[in-house]
Amino acid sequence: MNLHLTIGPIVSLIAGILILVMPRLLNYIIALYLIVIGLVGLFGQ
């Protein structure tokens, strides 16, 4: 669980910066974020 709590804010910050720089990346960033959160949820237990 600790891994999830530390990765989440960092990924969100990076995603926010990338969205500001290149708004077209929004769909890819959201998809990657959801995949990462899902994998951490599945294998983090």
N, C-alpha and C positions, 0 to 999 in steps of 0.2 A: 504493500500500500504506500510506503514511503516514496517509492520510485514514481508512482503516479502523481503524487502531490508535488514533487519537484519538477517533473517534466511538463506538466500542464501549463503553468504560468510562463515558462520559457518558450514553449511552442506557441502559445498565444501571442506573446510579445513579438516573436519573429514573424508570425503570420500577419500581425497587424502592420508591421513595418513594410513587409512585402506588398500587402494590399495597397498601402499608401503610394508605394513607388510604381507598382504595376497592377492596376485594378483588374485586368483580365485574368490574373492568377487566382482570383477569389475562388472560383469553382475547384481548382486543383488543390488549393490550400485547405479548403474545407474538407474535401474528400480525403486527403492525406491525414488531416487531423483526426477525422473520425476513424480511419483505419488504424492509426497508431493507438488511439484511446481504446478501441476494440481489442487490439492485440494485447495491450497491457492488462486489460480487464480479463482476458481469457487466460493468459499465461502468468499473470502476476500473483495468482492465488496459490 
